Amino acid sequence: MSVLAFREGRASDLRATFELGEAALDASRKERGLLPREHQRAGDDLEARWERERGLLEFIVAQADGSYLICEDEDEMVGYTRIARFGKMDELTELWVAPSHSGLGVGRALLERCWPESPTPDLGRVVLGIGRPADLTLYTQFGVMPVSGHWHMRHRSEEYLERRSQEIDAGPLPVHVLTSDRAVAEWKRLEPPAIGHERPLLHDFFGRTRNCLATIDPERGEAKGLCWVSSDGDIGPAVGEEAQDLVPVVLAALDRVAKSKEPESVGVFCTTDSWWLLDRLRRLGFRVHWPGWVMSSVPLPGLDRYLPTRPARLL
């Protein structure tokens, strides 16, 4: 019989928990037919992903009042969870269980230790759920309910660029790259009304690690739409004053990645509330690659004008 032990995670555990999460993610993809059963992750691919996401993971762990908890079976790491606290909101950034211990209650035990009490009006919770019934049911027992779809939209880069070349973009405003200080200031103004809480330190981090694309209202001189994009091709988060304002900055980010990085495919994470953006992506040929849910203990007021972060570790 397994004798499970729980302990606080340390910075030295980051690589090991990353590898456990990637193995669990691959197993989940295989279960849903997104990867062939015989697929094996190449070592150089895992190393590249680690280097790509390491900075964001270190940032999440460094946040005050968050939680990083590891479950071990004797000397074997079999699960972990990580929660970042931004102001009055806890965001569950990761919850992964080793395939060998799936279905044994490890995930529930981790959440019971991180969230022993119910959420309150003064401290809410957000979860990005994969969407399997068992997972969603587990999360609801910790005070969150689905508020929107969380869709990974994907398209082949070559086909995307071909369709974009045939489009006449109806957006009246050009897209600019903002300086870091200007971008962070605009994000601190536009994001809180959209998601109901503030994350200034996150945007200070993105200001150091990503570029910000923006459309600017010529009369007010303020941003109407914003989108972070990394040098590695990660797109998001993005936010607009209105739902339509997401479209030009997200498409500009997709154009930038498809042309400069030339990946096999390009993708973003969208909420199903983003009708204007989803309709434009649909007409360009994007498909839903991986459905999930945004789950919260409180209403999130503006997800129709918000694009989540990629990688999908934060809203």
DOVODREN-710253 format. One record per residue: residue in three letters; x, z, y of N, C-alpha, C, CB in turn. Coordinates in steps of 0.05 Angstrom, whole numbers, plus 5000, padded with zeros to 4 digits. Glycine has a CB too. Layout:
N
AlaXZYXZYXZYXZY/...
END
This chain:
315
Met501750004976500050005000501750005025498150245000/Ser500949845045502449835070502150095086501549595087/Val504350185097504350415114505250315142506250655104/Leu503350275160503850155185504850365205501450015196/Ala506750285222507750455243507650295269510750555237/Phe507350435291507050305317509050425336504150335328/Arg510250255353512150355373512050175398515050355361/Glu513150275419513350125444515449905441514050305468/Gly514749665451516649445450518749485472515249185454/Arg521049375467523249385486524149095493525649535474/Ala525649075514526648805522528148675500528448825547/Ser529548835484531148725461529348615439532948935450/Asp526748675440524848575419523648305427522648775415/Leu524148215451522747975461523047735443523647905489/Arg525547675435526047445419524547465392529047395414/Ala524747705379523447735353520447705355524148005341/Thr519147825376516247795378515547505385515147995399/Phe517147375401516647095406516646925380518846985425/Glu518546975363518646825338516246895320521246875323/Leu515447145319513147215303510647075315512647525304/Gly510347075341508046945353508046645348508046985383/Glu510346515349510446225343509646165314513146115349/Ala510546335295509846305267506846335263511446505249/Ala505646545276502846585274501246365287502046855287/Leu502246255309500946035322500945785305502345975349/Asp503145725292503245505274501345535250506145465263/Ala501145775239499245825217496345785227499646115207/Ser495745875251493045835262492545535266492745985288/Arg494445385276494045095279493544955253496544975293/Lys495045035232494644915206491844975195496745025186/Glu490845215200488145285190486045105203487545585197/Arg486445025228484444865242485144565242484244955270/Gly487044485225487644205223489244085246485144055220/Leu490444245263491944145286494844085278491944335309/Leu495744195255498344135244498044085214500344365249/Pro499543905202499443865173500444115159501143615165/Arg499444155135500144405120503144415114498544405094/Glu504444195111507244195104509044215129507943935089/His507944235152509544245176511444495176507744245201/Gln513944445184515844665187517144635215518044655165/Arg517244855230518344855257521444825255517645105272/Ala522544625269525444585269526644805286526144305281/Gly529044895278530445105293531045035321532945175279/Asp531744785327532444715354529944705372533844445355/Asp527644645360525144645375524344935383522844525359/Leu524745125364524145405370526045505392524445575344/Glu528545435390530445515410529745405438533345435402/Ala528945155438528245025464525745165476527644725460/Arg523745235460521345365470522045645480519245375448/Trp523845785466524646045475525946035502526546175454/Glu527845855506529145825532527145745554531445625530/Arg525145595546523245495566521345725575521545275554/Glu520645905557518646115563519846385568516646125541/Arg522446415563523746675565523246815592526646645560/Gly523646655614523346775640520546895645523946575661/Leu518446745637515746845640515247095623513746625633/Leu516247095599515847325581517247575593516947265553/Glu519647535604521147755616519647855640523947675624/Phe518447675656516847755679514447925670515847515694/Ile512947835649510647985640511348265631509247825617/Val513448295616514248555605515148745628516548525585/Ala516148625650517148795672514848905690518948625689/Gln512348815686510248915703509549205698507748735699/Ala509249355720508649635718505949685705508849775745/Asp505649895690503149985678501949795657501050025700/Gly503549605648502749425627503249565600504149155628/Ser502949405578503249515551504649305533500549605539/Tyr506549395518507949225499508249385474510749115510/Leu506649325453506549495429507149325405503749635427/Ile508649445386509549305362508549455338512549265361/Cys507649315317506849425292508849345271503949345283/Glu509749545255511749495234510649595207514449625240/Asp511349455186510749535158513449595146509149315142/Glu514149855143516849935137518749825158517749845108/Asp520649645151522549545171521749265180525349535159/Glu519449165172518548895179516648895203517248755155/Met517148735223515348705245513048525237516848585270/Val510548625239508348475229506148415250507048625206/Gly506548515274504648455295505548575321501848555287/Tyr504348465343504948575369502848495389507748485379/Thr502648645410500848565432502248625459498148725431/Arg501548465479502748495505500548475526505048285509/Ile500448665544498448665565499948695592496348895561/Ala499148535611500248555638498048655657501448275648/Arg498748835675496748935694497348825722496849245695/Phe495348695733495548585760493348715777495248275760/Gly494148905794492149035811490149185794490748835829/Lys487649105795485449235781484649085756483149275799/Met486448935744485748775720488048785700485148485728/Asp487348845675489148815652488748535640488649035631/Glu490848385636490648125623492148145596491947895641/Leu490648105574491848095548493347825545489748125525/Thr495947825546497447585546498147485518500047615562/Glu498347665499498947595472497847805452501947545468/Leu496847715430496247885407496647715382493248005408/Trp498747765368499347605344500047785320501747415349/Val499047695297499547835272500947645253496947955260/Ala502947745238504347575219502347475198506647725205/Pro502547215189500747115169500547285144501546835161/Ser502747425137502747595113500847835116505547695107/His500147905141498548145145495848075160500048355162/Ser495247825160492647735172490347855157492447435173/Gly488347955171485948065159486148355150485147905136/Leu488448485156488848765147488348965169491648795136/Gly487248875192486649065213488849125232485749315201/Val491048965231493349015249492548965278495748845241/Gly491148745283490348675310488648895323488948415311/Arg486648985308484849195317486449455323482649245297/Ala488249525305489849765309491549745334491549815284/Leu492649515340494249485364492549515389495649205364/Leu490249385389488449405413487349685416486149205410/Glu486849825395485850105397487850285411485150215370/Arg490450225407492550385420493050305449495050365403/Cys492650045454493049955482490650015499493649655483/Trp488249985488485750025502484050235488484249755505/Pro484850485489483250695475480550745488484750945474/Glu480250685514477750735528476450465536478350905553/Ser473950485544472550245553473550165580469450295553/Pro473249905587473949815614472149945635473849515617/Thr472949955659471450085681471249885704472650355690/Pro469449945723469349775747471949775763467149865765/Asp473549985759476050005774478449875759476750285780/Leu478149815733480249695717478949505697482049905704/Gly478849255703477649055685479548945664476448835701/Arg478548765648480148645627479648345625479648785599/Val481748185620481447905615482947835589482547735639/Val481747665572482947575547482647275546481647715522/Leu484747135537484446855530484246835499486846675541/Gly481846805489481346805460481446535448478646935454/Ile482446525423482746265409480046145403484346295384/Gly478046305396475446195392474346215364475445915399/Arg475846325345474746365318472746605319476946415297/Pro470546595305468546805306469747085303466446755286/Ala471447115283472547385278474247485302474347385253/Asp475747305315477347375338475547455361479247155346/Leu473547285367471847345390470247605386469847115394/Thr469347655361467947905355469748145360466847895326/Leu472248125351474148345356474448395385476848275343/Tyr474848195401475248235430472848355443475947975443/Thr470448275435468048385448467848685443465548245437/Gln468948785422468849065416470649235435469549115387/Phe472249085451473949225470473049155499476849135467/Gly470449095501469149085527469248825542470449275544/Val470048595529470048345543468048155529472948215542/Met467047965545465147765535466047495545462247825544/Pro465447275529466147005539464846945565465446795518/Val466346845584465246765610465746465615466546925633/Ser467546335600468046055604469645945580469445995631/Gly469445695575471245565556474145555567470245295548/His476045555548478945535555480045305538480545805551/Trp479945065549480544825534483244715540478444615539/His484744665518487244515521486544225520489344605498/Met486844085542486343795544488943645542484843735571/Arg488943435526491443295521490942995520492743385494/His493042835527492942545527495842445523491742435553/Arg496042215510498642085508499641985535498541845487/Ser502142045542503141995569502941695576505942085571/Glu503741525557503741235562500941135569504841085539/Glu498941225553496141145558495141265584494341225535/Tyr495841515590495041635615496041485639496041925616/Leu498641415639499741265662498540995665502741245659/Glu497940865643496640605644493840625657496340485616/Arg492340825649489640855661489840935690488041065645/Arg491741105697492141185725492840955742494241405727/Ser494440765731495240535747492840355754497340375733/Gln490640375738488340215742486240355760487040135716/Glu486740615767484940765783485440725813485141055776/Ile483340755828483640795857482841075863481840585873/Asp484841245869484341535873482641565898487041695875/Ala480341705894478441735916479241965935475641785905/Gly481342115927482042345944483042265971484242515930/Pro481842365993482642286020485142416030480442346039/Leu486142626017488442776027490842726010487843076028/Pro493142676022495642646007496542915995497942526024/Val498142895974499243135961502043185970499043115930/His502643435978505343505988506543715969505143606017/Val509243735970510643955957511244165979513343855944/Leu510244415975510644625994513244765990508344825992/Thr514344886012516545066009515645305993517745146036/Ser517445455981516745685965515145895981519245815953/Asp516145966005514846166021511946086028516446236046/Arg511645836036509045736044507145726020509245446056/Ala508245645997506645635972505545905965508245505949/Val507346105965506546375957504446485976509046565956/Ala504846436001502846536021500146406017503846476050/Glu500046146011497546006006496246105981497945706005/Trp497846155960496746255935495446535939498946265913/Lys496746705954495746975959493146965975497747145973/Arg492646745989490146716004487946595986490546536028/Leu488646395970486546245955485846365928487545965951/Glu487746485914487146565887485146805884489646635872/Pro485547025899483747255895480747195895484347465915/Pro479747035914476846975912476046825887475946825937/Ala477846675875477246515851477146685826479246295848/Ile478946875822479147025797478347325800481847005785/Gly477847405825476847685829478947895829474947745808/His481547825828483648025830486147895840484148165802/Glu488048055849490447955862492847965844491048105888/Arg494647765845497047755829499447665846496647565804/Pro500047815868502147725886504847695872502447905909/Leu505547885854508147865841508447625823508648125825/Leu506247545811506347305794507047055811503647255780/His505847035834506446795851509146815864504246765872/Asp510147055869512947085878514746975856513647385884/Phe514147035830515646935807515546635806514747055781/Phe513046525807512846225806514146095830509846155805/Gly514146235853515546115876518546085871515146295900/Arg519646245853522546215846522946025823523646485839/Thr520945965807521345815782519745555780520645995759/Arg517845505798516245265797515945145825513445325784/Asn515144895825514444755850511444775854515444465850/Cys510644765879507744775885506844525899507145025903/Leu504944385887503644145899501144235914503043935877/Ala500644115937498344205953497143975969499344425973/Thr494543995974493243835994492644016018490643705983/Ile492943906042492744066066490443966083495444056082/Asp488744146093486644066112488044006139484544296115/Pro487743766149489243696173488243836198488943396178/Glu485843926199484744066222485644356223481744056223/Arg485544496200486244776199489144826192484544916178/Gly490444626180493144666171493544846148494744766194/Glu491344896133491445076109491044906084489345296111/Ala492045016062491744866036488844866026493544996015/Lys488044636016485444616003485644635973484044356011/Gly487944545962488444555933491344605928487544295920/Leu491944755907494744835900495044805870495345125909/Cys497444725861498144715833501044765829497244445821/Trp501744965813504545005805505244815783504945305796/Val507744715783508744545761511744605758508244235767/Ser512544645733515344725728517144485723515544915704/Ser519744525724521544305718521444225689524444385726/Asp520344395672520044325643517444185637520244585627/Gly515744155658513244015654510844185649513543825631/Asp511044455653508744625650507044615676509644915644/Ile504444565672502644525695500744765697501144265692/Gly500444875721498645095725500045355731496745125702/Pro498645545742495745525748495345345773494645795754/Ala492745275777491945125800489345245811491544815793/Val488945215837486545325850485745145873487045615859/Gly483145135879482244985902480245145918480944725893/Glu479845075943477745205959475045145947477945105988/Glu474644895939472144805925472944685898470544605943/Ala471044655881471644545854472944275855469044535837/Gln472044105873473143835875476043835884471543665895/Asp476944045897479644055908481744095886479844285927/Leu480944165862482744175839483843905831481444315815/Val482143705833482643445821485243315831480343255826/Pro485543275858487943135866490643275860487843085895/Val490643545862493243675857493943685827493143965868/Val491943715809492443705781493243425772489943795765/Leu491943225782492742945775495542885785490742745786/Ala496242985809498942945820501043075802499143045849/Ala500343315792502143455774502443305747501143745768/Leu500243205736500443045712502042785716497542965702/Asp501642655739503242415746506242485746502342295773/Arg506842705759509642785763510942835736509843035780/Val509542985718510743045692510942795675508943255678/Ala508842635674508842395657511042195665506142255658/Lys511542175691513541985700516442095699512941905729/Ser516842345705519542455706520542555680519642685726/Lys518742675664519542795638519142605615518043045633/Glu517342415618516642215597516142355570518942015595/Pro514442555569513842675543511942495527512442955547/Glu511742555501509842395485506942435494510142475455/Ser506342685502503642735512503742925536501842865489/Val501642925552501443105574498843265570501342955602/Gly498843515581496543685577496343895597496543805549/Val493844005600493344225617491244405603492244135645/Phe490944645612488844825603486644835625489845115597/Cys484144775617481944775636479844975628480744485638/Thr478345075647475945225641473645025640475445455661/Thr471645085624469344905622467644905647467644975598/Asp468145105665466745095691467844875709467045375704/Ser470244775703471444575721470344295716474544575717/Trp467744265723466344015717467743775730463444035726/Trp468443795756469543565770472243485757470043635799/Leu473843675750476443605738476043505709478243855737/Leu474343635694473943545666472743265665472043735652/Asp470943205684469842935684471942725690467542915705/Arg473742785709475842595716477742565692477442695740/Leu478542785679480242765656478942615633481043045646/Arg476342665629474842515608475042215613471942605607/Arg474642135638474641845644477441725641473641795672/Leu479441895643482241805639483041805609484141985654/Gly481241905592481741895563482742155551483741695558/Phe482842375566483642635555481642735534484042845577/Arg482642875514480942995494481543295491481342855466/Val479543435481480043725475481843755451477243875471/His484143865455486043905433485644175420488943885443/Trp484944375436484744655425482744805441487544795424/Pro480444865430478445015445478845315443475644945436/Gly478145455464478245755464476345855485481145855468/Trp476746115492474946235511476446415531472846405497/Val475546415556476346615575474346845572476446515605/Met475247085566473547315562474247535582473747415532/Ser472247665593472747855614470648085613472747725641/Ser471548315623469648545624468048545651471148805622/Val468948365669467548345695467248045701469148485718/Pro465347965719465047685726467547585740462647645744/Leu468247335734470447205748469246985765472647075728/Pro469147015792467346865809467846575812467346985835/Gly470446475809470946205817472346035797472446205841/Leu471746055771473145905751472545605752472546005723/Asp470445525767469945245771472045115788467145195783/Arg473645275802475745165820478445285813475145225849/Tyr478845345787481245475778482245345752480845775774/Leu484845295750486145195726488045405716487544915732/Pro487845485691489545695680492445605677488545785654/Thr494145805671497045765668497745625642498446035670/Arg499745455643500945355619503945425620500545045616/Pro505145545599503945625573501545815576506045755556/Ala499845815556497345965558497746265551495245845538/Arg499246395569499746685566498246845587502746745567/Leu497546715608496046845630493746675638497846915654/Leu491746795650489546645662490646455683487346845674/
END
